[in-house]
Amino acid sequence: MSTIAIHIDHIDQITFTGIQGPSLRWHVGPVQPKRSTAMPIEVTLTTEEKVRLAISPVTAAGNPAPVDGAAKWTVEGACTAEPIDDASAWIIAGTAMGDSTVTVAVDADLGAGVVPIGDTCLVHVNNPMASSVGLQADAPVLKT
């Protein structure tokens, strides 16, 4: 328990004296560069649609960069992935509504080693809305 003594010289000046409080010392380190802060993309499809996803690898400075081999696409959920070429794939909606997570991975090391990098896309699948009424007519009949 600490006490504080207050001494007032004049009405506009107050002096506080007392015991010094505890101090805190802390250290942060080592400092490392921050990784990509880009948010994963989100796509909304109906059960009748598909979307093309493609990668464009870049260096830390934003310049185009080659990767070792084709991109590998995996899907967690009802959608499916159908590769188009080494850098893109069709993501095909399933027949049920819900969300799927699509992950793409590549090897950034152009040598014998493997340095995996990747990204994700959240795919929302909804039922399609009606686009026409579909009005039809039967063959005419005689009035009775």
C-alpha positions as a LaTeX table, in Angstrom:
\begin{tabular}{lrrr}
\hline
Residue & $x$ (\AA) & $y$ (\AA) & $z$ (\AA) \\
\hline
Met1 & 0.00 & 0.00 & 0.00 \\
Ser2 & 1.40 & 3.38 & $-0.94$ \\
Thr3 & 0.48 & 6.77 & 0.40 \\
Ile4 & 0.48 & 10.16 & $-1.24$ \\
Ala5 & 1.23 & 13.41 & 0.55 \\
Ile6 & $-0.20$ & 16.60 & $-0.93$ \\
His7 & 1.34 & 20.00 & $-0.15$ \\
Ile8 & $-0.43$ & 23.13 & $-1.43$ \\
Asp9 & 1.74 & 26.30 & $-1.67$ \\
His10 & $-0.81$ & 28.46 & $-3.40$ \\
Ile11 & $-4.27$ & 27.83 & $-4.54$ \\
Asp12 & $-3.15$ & 27.35 & $-8.18$ \\
Gln13 & $-0.13$ & 25.08 & $-7.54$ \\
Ile14 & $-0.25$ & 21.51 & $-6.24$ \\
Thr15 & 2.80 & 19.29 & $-5.62$ \\
Phe16 & 2.49 & 15.51 & $-5.39$ \\
Thr17 & 5.14 & 13.43 & $-3.67$ \\
Gly18 & 5.07 & 9.73 & $-3.04$ \\
Ile19 & 6.60 & 6.35 & $-3.85$ \\
Gln20 & 7.50 & 5.65 & $-7.46$ \\
Gly21 & 5.20 & 3.11 & $-9.12$ \\
Pro22 & 6.38 & $-0.05$ & $-10.86$ \\
Ser23 & 7.92 & 0.18 & $-14.32$ \\
Leu24 & 7.56 & $-2.12$ & $-17.29$ \\
Arg25 & 10.27 & $-2.95$ & $-19.79$ \\
Trp26 & 9.55 & $-4.95$ & $-22.92$ \\
His27 & 11.27 & $-5.96$ & $-26.12$ \\
Val28 & 9.90 & $-6.94$ & $-29.54$ \\
Gly29 & 11.95 & $-8.83$ & $-32.06$ \\
Pro30 & 13.32 & $-10.02$ & $-34.29$ \\
Val31 & 11.32 & $-8.07$ & $-36.85$ \\
Gln32 & 10.35 & $-9.96$ & $-40.01$ \\
Pro33 & 8.76 & $-8.65$ & $-43.19$ \\
Lys34 & 4.99 & $-8.93$ & $-43.23$ \\
Arg35 & 3.60 & $-11.55$ & $-45.60$ \\
Ser36 & 0.90 & $-10.81$ & $-48.13$ \\
Thr37 & $-2.07$ & $-8.95$ & $-46.68$ \\
Ala38 & $-4.39$ & $-9.62$ & $-49.63$ \\
Met39 & $-7.71$ & $-11.09$ & $-48.63$ \\
Pro40 & $-8.85$ & $-14.30$ & $-50.29$ \\
Ile41 & $-11.31$ & $-13.68$ & $-53.09$ \\
Glu42 & $-14.97$ & $-14.69$ & $-52.88$ \\
Val43 & $-17.16$ & $-15.78$ & $-55.78$ \\
Thr44 & $-20.92$ & $-16.34$ & $-55.83$ \\
Leu45 & $-22.40$ & $-18.85$ & $-58.30$ \\
Thr46 & $-25.69$ & $-20.55$ & $-58.89$ \\
Thr47 & $-25.93$ & $-24.33$ & $-59.19$ \\
Glu48 & $-26.00$ & $-23.80$ & $-62.99$ \\
Glu49 & $-22.73$ & $-21.85$ & $-63.29$ \\
Lys50 & $-18.96$ & $-22.25$ & $-63.32$ \\
Val51 & $-16.14$ & $-19.70$ & $-63.00$ \\
Arg52 & $-12.57$ & $-19.58$ & $-64.29$ \\
Leu53 & $-9.90$ & $-18.97$ & $-61.65$ \\
Ala54 & $-6.34$ & $-18.14$ & $-62.73$ \\
Ile55 & $-3.05$ & $-17.41$ & $-61.00$ \\
Ser56 & $-0.45$ & $-14.77$ & $-61.87$ \\
Pro57 & 2.58 & $-15.36$ & $-59.60$ \\
Val58 & 4.57 & $-12.25$ & $-58.68$ \\
Thr59 & 7.69 & $-11.45$ & $-56.65$ \\
Ala60 & 7.61 & $-9.49$ & $-53.39$ \\
Ala61 & 8.13 & $-6.34$ & $-55.49$ \\
Gly62 & 5.12 & $-7.19$ & $-57.67$ \\
Asn63 & 7.00 & $-8.34$ & $-60.77$ \\
Pro64 & 5.88 & $-11.45$ & $-62.71$ \\
Ala65 & 7.58 & $-14.62$ & $-61.45$ \\
Pro66 & 7.83 & $-18.15$ & $-62.87$ \\
Val67 & 6.83 & $-21.18$ & $-60.81$ \\
Asp68 & 7.91 & $-24.81$ & $-61.00$ \\
Gly69 & 5.21 & $-26.92$ & $-62.64$ \\
Ala70 & 1.45 & $-26.61$ & $-62.94$ \\
Ala71 & $-0.83$ & $-25.24$ & $-60.26$ \\
Lys72 & $-2.53$ & $-27.87$ & $-58.10$ \\
Trp73 & $-6.21$ & $-27.18$ & $-57.37$ \\
Thr74 & $-8.09$ & $-28.71$ & $-54.44$ \\
Val75 & $-11.68$ & $-28.15$ & $-53.37$ \\
Glu76 & $-13.30$ & $-28.64$ & $-49.99$ \\
Gly77 & $-17.07$ & $-28.66$ & $-50.47$ \\
Ala78 & $-19.57$ & $-29.49$ & $-53.24$ \\
Cys79 & $-17.80$ & $-27.68$ & $-56.11$ \\
Thr80 & $-15.28$ & $-29.36$ & $-58.39$ \\
Ala81 & $-12.12$ & $-28.07$ & $-60.09$ \\
Glu82 & $-11.30$ & $-28.84$ & $-63.71$ \\
Pro83 & $-7.80$ & $-27.62$ & $-64.73$ \\
Ile84 & $-7.68$ & $-25.68$ & $-68.01$ \\
Asp85 & $-3.91$ & $-25.21$ & $-68.26$ \\
Asp86 & $-0.91$ & $-24.84$ & $-65.90$ \\
Ala87 & $-2.25$ & $-21.59$ & $-64.41$ \\
Ser88 & $-6.07$ & $-21.76$ & $-64.49$ \\
Ala89 & $-9.05$ & $-24.00$ & $-63.75$ \\
Trp90 & $-12.83$ & $-24.06$ & $-64.05$ \\
Ile91 & $-14.56$ & $-24.15$ & $-60.68$ \\
Ile92 & $-17.88$ & $-25.87$ & $-61.29$ \\
Ala93 & $-20.77$ & $-25.44$ & $-58.87$ \\
Gly94 & $-22.30$ & $-28.59$ & $-57.43$ \\
Thr95 & $-26.01$ & $-29.37$ & $-57.37$ \\
Ala96 & $-26.44$ & $-28.32$ & $-53.73$ \\
Met97 & $-26.31$ & $-24.88$ & $-52.16$ \\
Gly98 & $-23.48$ & $-24.10$ & $-49.77$ \\
Asp99 & $-19.90$ & $-22.89$ & $-49.58$ \\
Ser100 & $-16.74$ & $-24.46$ & $-50.96$ \\
Thr101 & $-13.13$ & $-23.51$ & $-50.36$ \\
Val102 & $-10.85$ & $-23.72$ & $-53.39$ \\
Thr103 & $-7.10$ & $-23.85$ & $-52.73$ \\
Val104 & $-4.40$ & $-23.45$ & $-55.35$ \\
Ala105 & $-0.77$ & $-24.36$ & $-54.64$ \\
Val106 & 2.44 & $-23.98$ & $-56.66$ \\
Asp107 & 6.15 & $-24.58$ & $-56.10$ \\
Ala108 & 7.99 & $-21.23$ & $-56.04$ \\
Asp109 & 11.45 & $-22.87$ & $-56.01$ \\
Leu110 & 12.68 & $-23.39$ & $-59.57$ \\
Gly111 & 15.30 & $-25.89$ & $-58.42$ \\
Ala112 & 15.22 & $-29.34$ & $-56.89$ \\
Gly113 & 13.66 & $-28.12$ & $-53.63$ \\
Val114 & 10.06 & $-27.25$ & $-52.92$ \\
Val115 & 8.87 & $-23.89$ & $-51.61$ \\
Pro116 & 5.08 & $-24.09$ & $-51.51$ \\
Ile117 & 2.98 & $-20.95$ & $-51.96$ \\
Gly118 & $-0.74$ & $-20.77$ & $-52.47$ \\
Asp119 & $-4.01$ & $-18.92$ & $-52.16$ \\
Thr120 & $-7.67$ & $-19.64$ & $-51.50$ \\
Cys121 & $-11.06$ & $-18.65$ & $-52.89$ \\
Leu122 & $-14.37$ & $-18.96$ & $-51.08$ \\
Val123 & $-17.16$ & $-20.01$ & $-53.45$ \\
His124 & $-20.78$ & $-19.44$ & $-52.41$ \\
Val125 & $-23.32$ & $-21.54$ & $-54.34$ \\
Asn126 & $-27.01$ & $-20.54$ & $-54.40$ \\
Asn127 & $-30.06$ & $-21.83$ & $-56.25$ \\
Pro128 & $-30.71$ & $-19.99$ & $-59.52$ \\
Met129 & $-33.60$ & $-17.52$ & $-59.70$ \\
Ala130 & $-36.33$ & $-17.88$ & $-62.31$ \\
Ser131 & $-35.50$ & $-15.88$ & $-65.43$ \\
Ser132 & $-38.82$ & $-16.26$ & $-67.26$ \\
Val133 & $-42.40$ & $-17.17$ & $-66.44$ \\
Gly134 & $-42.59$ & $-19.96$ & $-69.01$ \\
Leu135 & $-46.14$ & $-19.18$ & $-70.15$ \\
Gln136 & $-47.53$ & $-21.91$ & $-72.41$ \\
Ala137 & $-50.79$ & $-22.42$ & $-74.31$ \\
Asp138 & $-52.70$ & $-25.61$ & $-74.97$ \\
Ala139 & $-54.38$ & $-26.25$ & $-78.33$ \\
Pro140 & $-57.69$ & $-24.36$ & $-78.66$ \\
Val141 & $-60.92$ & $-26.29$ & $-77.89$ \\
Leu142 & $-64.58$ & $-25.60$ & $-78.76$ \\
Lys143 & $-66.69$ & $-23.71$ & $-76.26$ \\
Thr144 & $-69.57$ & $-25.66$ & $-74.80$ \\
\hline
\end{tabular}
